[in-house]
Amino acid sequence: MVEGRPASLAVRKLQGEETPPRPALGAGGYTPADLPPPVPAELSASPVASLRLRVPGDMAGGHRLLLENARQVVLVCARGERFLTRDALRSLEVLEGASLVVGTDGFIKAIGPADAIQKQFSEETFEERIDCSGKCILPGLVDAHTHPVWAGERVHEFAMKLAGATYMDIHQAGGGINFTVERTRQASEEELYSSFQQRLGCMMRAGTTLVECKSGYGLSLETELKMLRVIERARRELDIGISATYCGAHSVPKGKTASEAADDIIKNHLPRLKELGRNGEIHVDNIDVFCEKGVFDLDSTRRILQSGKDIGLQINFHGDELHPMKAAELGVELGAQAISHLEEVSDEGIAAMASARCSAVLLPTTAYMLRLKQPRARKMLDEGVIVALGSDFNPNAYCFSMPMVMHLACVNMRMSMPEALAAATINAAYALGKSHTQGSLEVGKQGDLIIINSPRWEHLIYQFGGHHELIDYVIAKGKVIYKK
């Protein structure tokens, strides 16, 4: 929103010139058929032009949801951008005094000034209407990195860390990932699903509508597949959106070298995943490897990731967390969609990721809880990296809340509130290859959103730990999935 102008007439600069007016989001908005072609790559992070009214002629029939009279509707972006970087992050698109319509197909049909929407849809029927007077509507939050399927609590390790033990101290003593692997192998599929479902519910009530979910506490083919079946069941049965990640290279199994573990994954795990995917039994989106000193080195990481890419998986992996490994450079070489952690990333790796449009998924909770140095978010943002955020929910970093992640990103990584919100919406969706359908409130996109009881959207970040009081509704595909 441009300060001093009505939101519906906001004009931004694009490549140094005022952009021409665009068909409006209001009074029914524009239909998906009216959407422009994809923004050219060189402009894909550019700001939106003016928002004006145009009434389409194909809005007959019932609709799923009408959200009326919101104090603010935070679009995040409105020009079909797949991600935001640099100047586009400084002022997100916000409409004031606006309403929003979601169709029976679960996709957004209209966004615009409340009076215009009311006039256009006065004769229409809705399955549900919500008065949003004095409240804000935001896109559903996207959590770009989690490990939510496991058995066995590790609260005792938190005490060890507080006493001075490092992550690798605990790992080498048989704790950490190895502790969780043993208990996850022992747990039944039903036990894992029950706890997973509860965790997803906690994430959803904190505003998350799309979450990346990894396997990785199996390390054997049998248990990795058990975890992926649990994730697949949730993807089919629950309302929250899920991006599934195979992370069989989360640690080197006992009794194997990294090279032997890589051979097993390449020769046995991945062919089985390909077969199950072809049969429609398990859908996996991403492949992940813990590229780290003492875990998987660059050579093993390269072999596994390339093999995953060869069967159609997006590369989205752990890199440069505890030691500088040149994982970012490797990810760019392999065409990675995203790399997570990056606390120890090199300057060359940052520059390479910016040029390649490879997303950096930053995890402020992990650095906070492990007392690591924070990822250099400011340098990444200043150099044009597509910065996304994730909770890294796992037994070692127990946080369900993306609002708290955004707050920590602002305080500890010196991100602005607009940068943090974009990183937890459109950019996080981009990291998962989903920003064409999720991550912003635009006509033609999925109706995933949250309603907060505040006149300004920034309260969602400002009120640290206050999201349970702020969030009144969580909505997925136009369906209310949580109401306070």
N, C-alpha and C positions, 0 to 999 in steps of 0.2 A: 504494500500500500504506500502510495506517495503522500508524505505528510502534507496536510493543508488542502488536499483535494478529496472529494467524495470517492469512496472505494470503487464505485461502479464506473468512474471516469479516470481511474489511475492510469497514467502513461509512464512507461519506463523507457530508458535508452537501450537500443540494440545496435551493437557495433558502432556506437557514437551517433546514431540518428534515431529520431522518434519513429517507432514502428507504425504502420498504418493501422486503422481500427480493425478489430477482428469481430466476427459475428458473436453476439452476446451469449452469456451463460444464463441470462435472466428470462423470465416469462416463458418458461418451457425450455429455454436454452437452445442449443443446437443438437441435432441427433447425431449418433455415431457416424452416419453417412456423410454428415457435414464436416466431420473432423478433417483437418489438413493432413497431407501426407507427412510421414515422419520428418522431424526436423533434421536438416543436414548435420552431419557429425560435428562440423566446426561450429555450429550454432546450438548444439544440443543442450548446452547449459545456459542459454541466453534467457533474459527475462521476458515476461509477457507484455503484450501491448494493452490497449484500452479494452474495457469490458462494456459492451453495449447490448441493447435489447433487440431480439429478433424472435418472432413467434413462428414456430414450425407448424405444419398442418397435419401432423401424424400422431397427435397425442390422445386420440380417442381411446376409450376403454379404461379399465381399472388399473390402479397402481398399488404397489406394496406399501409405500411409506411416504408420508409428508412430514418434514421437519420445518416448523413455521417460526418466523420472527426471531431468529437468532441474533444476538448482539454482534457476534462475529462468526463468520464462516471462514476457516483457514484453509484455503485451497492448496497451499504450499506452492504449487505451480499450476499453470493453466494453458500452456501452449504445447502440450504433448512432450515436454522434456522427459528424457529418460533418467536424467540425474541433474544435480545442480553443483556448480563449482564457482569459486572466485566471487565476482561481483553479484552473481545471481543469488548468492546466499545471504546477502546483506539485508534484504527486505522481501520477505515472503509475500505471496499474494493473499490478501485478506479482504473479504467483503463484509460490510457492516449493514445491519438491518436486513438480513437475507434469509431466504428459505431454500429448501432442497427437496427434490423428488427422486425416489428410487422406484423403478418399475418392478413388475412381477418377476422379471428375469433376474433380479438382483443387481442390476446395473443402474448407474445414475442417469436420469433422464433430463434433469433440469436443475440449474442453480442460478439464483439471481435475486434482485430486490424483492422484498417480501410482498409489497403491494402488487407488483407485476405478476409474480407467481400466483398470488391469490386470485387475481383477475383471470388469468389464463386457465387455472384449474378449478374454478368455482363450481363447475358442473361435474367434476370428476369424482370418482369414488376411490377410497384408500382403505387398505386393510388396517392401517394404523396411522394416527396423526399424533404428533408430539409437539406441544407448545414449548419452544426453546427461548422464550422471552428472558432477557437478561443473562443468557448462557452462551457458551461457545461450542461450535462444532469443529472438530479436527479430524484429519484422516486417522484411521486405526493405526496404531503403532506397529512397527515391524522390528522384530528381534532377529538380527542377522547371524547369531551364533549361540547355540545352546547344546548342552549334553544332558537331556532330560530323562533318559531311560536307563535306570540303574537300580541296584539294591545295595543296602548297607550304608549306614550313616558314617560320616567321618568327623564328627564333632570333636573327638579326641585329638585329631590332627590339628585342629584349630588351636587347641591349647598348646601343642608342641610348637606351632609356628609363633605363637605369642611368646614362647620361652626362647625363641631364637633359631629354631630349626628352619632350614631353607627347603624350598620345594624339592630340590634334587636330593637333599639329606633324607627326607622322608621317602622319596621314590626309591633310593638305593637301599633303604632299610626294609623294603618290601611293602611299604605303605603306598599311599597315593593311588594311582591308577591300578596297580597290582591288587591292592586291597579290594577295590570295587569290582575288579574283574572276577575275583574268586566268588564273591557274593552274588554277582549278576549271573554267573554260570550256574549257581545253585538254585536261583529263583525260577519259579515257573513262569510261563508266558502270561498267565492270568494275573499273577502277582505283579509282574512288571507293568502290565497294562493298567492295573488299578492305580498304582502310584503315579504312573505317567499321566493318566487322566486327571488326577488331583492336581498335579503340577501345572498342567495346561490350564486348568480352571483358575489357578492363582495368577498365571500370566494374563489370562483373558480379563480377569477382574481388574488388573492394573492397566488395561487399555490395549494389550497386544491382540491383533487380529490376524497376523501372519508371523509364523515362527519357523526358523530353521532348526531341525532336530537331527542330531547325529547318533549313529551307533558308535561303537568304539570301546565298549567295556566287555567285549566278548573275546576278541583277538583270535579265536578259533572260528572256523567257518560256521559251525553249528550254532554258536551263541550269537555271532554277528547276524545271522539270518533270523534268529529268534527276536533280536532287537528290532530288526527291520520289519518283521511281520507285525510287531507291536506298533511301530510307527505307521505302517500301512493301514492297520485297523483304525487307528485314531484319525488318519487322513480321510477315511471313508465314512466314519461314524460321527465325528464331532464337527461342530460349526467353525472352529478356529482353522485358519489356513495353515498348511504345513508344507515346508520344503524339506525333503528327506535327503540326508547325507550319509553315504557309506564312509566310515572312518575306521576301517579295520587296521590301519597303520597308526593307531593312537599310541601304541607302545610296542616294544619288542617282546614277544611272548617268552616266558622262561624256557631255557634250553635251546633257544635259537639265536643266531646272529641277525643283525639287521638285514644282511643280504639274503639269508635263508628265509626270513619272514617275508621279504619282498618277493622272493621266488614263489612262495606259497600263495600270496595274494594274487600275483599275476597269473599263475598257472591254474589255481583252483577257485579262489574267491570270485574273481571278476568274471570268468566264464559262466559260473553259476548265476551270478547277478544278471548277466546278459540274458541267459535262458529264462529266468523268472520274469524279467522285464518283458521279454518277447511274448511270454504266455499271459501277461497281464496280472500275475500274482503279486508282484512287488514293484512299486514305482520308486525309483531312486533318481534324484536330480543331480547330486553333487558327489565328488570324491575329495576326501580330505586325508592328509598325512601330517603327523607331528614331526616337522623337520626341525631337529634340535640336536645339539651335541649330546652324545650318549644315548640318543634314540635313533631316528632315521637321518643318515647323512644325506648330502646333496645328491649323490649318485643313486642311492636307493629311492629317495624321494622322487627324483626325475623319472625313474623307471616305472614306479607305481602310478604317478600322476599321468604320464603319457599313456599307459595302458588303460587307465580309466577313461581318458579322453577318447581313446580309440573305440570304446564301446558306447560313446555318446554322452558321457557324464561331464558336467561343468567342473572345472578345477576351482576349488575353494578350500584353501588349506592353512594350517598353522605355520607361521614363519617368523624368524628373527625375534623370538620372545625372550629367551634367557641369555642367548649368546648371538653375536653377529654372524650369521650363517650365509649371507648373500641369498637368502630365500626369496626376497623380493625380485632380485634380478632373475632368478630361476623361474619364478612365476610368470614374469613378463615374457621370458623366452618361450614358455610353454603355452602362452595365451590364457592365463588364469583369469577367471571372472573376478575373483576376490582373494585376498590374503588377510588373515587375521593376526592379531596381537601386534607385531611390529615394534615392540619396545626398543629393540636393538637394530632397527633397520638403518642401512647406510644412506648417505646423501645421494649416492648414485642410484640406489634402489628406489628412493622417493621420486627422483627425476624420471626414472624408467616407468614407474607406475603411473605417473601423471601423463606421460606421452602415450602410454598404451591403454589408457582409460581402464585400468585395473583397480577395482575398489579396495580401499583399506578399511577393514572392519576392526575398529578400535574397541577395546574392552576395559573401560576405566575401573570396573569393579575388580578385575583380576589384579591390576597393578596396585590398587588400593589394598586389597586383602593380603597379597603376597609381599607387600612393601617393596615393589619393584619401582624403577623409575617410570614415569608416565610416558606413553607414546608421544612423539613430537607432533601433536595434532596441528599446532599453529604452522609449523613449517610445511606440513603436507597440504594444508588448506591454502597457504600462500603460494605454493607451487602448482596448485591446480589438481591435486589428487582428489578423487571422488571418495570422500570420507563418509563411512557408515558407522553405526553403533550396534553393539550387541551386549547382552547381559552376561554371556559366558556361563549361564546357569549350569552348575555341576556340583558334585559333593565338596569341591575345593573352593568354590566361589558361589555361595548360596544366595542368589538374588533373582527374584522373579520380575522385578519392577523396572520397566523401561523409563518411566518418569524419574526414578532415582538414578538410573544410568545417565540420563540427560543432565541431571543436576551435577553429578560428579564430573561429567565431561566439561561442563561450564566452569566449575570451580577448580578442578585439578588439571585439566588439559587446556584451559583458557579459551574454550569455544564460546561464541556468543549464543544466546538463546535461539535465534533463527537458524544458526548453523547446526545446533544440536537437534532441533526439531526436524530439519531436512535430513540430517544423518540418521534419524530414527524413523523416517517415513520413505520419501522417494529414493534416497541414496541406499538405504538398507534394502529396499525392494530391488533396486538395480543390482546390488551385490548377489541377490538370489535369482537374477534373471527374470524378475516379476514386475518391473516398473512400468511395463506397458499396460498392466491391468490393475495394479495396486500402488499405494504410496502417495497418492494425492487425490483431491476431490475434483474430478473432471468428468464432464459428460462422456459416457461410454465406458468409464471405469467401474470397477466393482464397488458396490455400496458398502464399504467397510469404513466405519467412523466411530468416533466417541463424542459424547456430549458432556461437557464439564460445567459445573455450577459456579461459574465465574464470569464477570463481564470482560475479562481479558484472557487470552489464551496462555500468556506467559506464566500464569499461576500454576499451570501443570508442572513446570520446571522449578519455579521459585519456591513452592511449598514442599520442601524436602520431606519425603515420607507422608505427604498429605493427600496422595492420589486417591485413597479409599474414600475420603470425604468429598473430594472434588468430582470424581467420575460418577455421573448419574446413570448413563447408559453406555453400553458397548453394543455395536451393531455390526453384523457381518452379512453381506449380500442383502442388505435392507431388512434383515431379521434381527429383532432385539434378542441378544444372547446373554445380556446381563442388565439388570435394572436394580439400582440401589434401593 
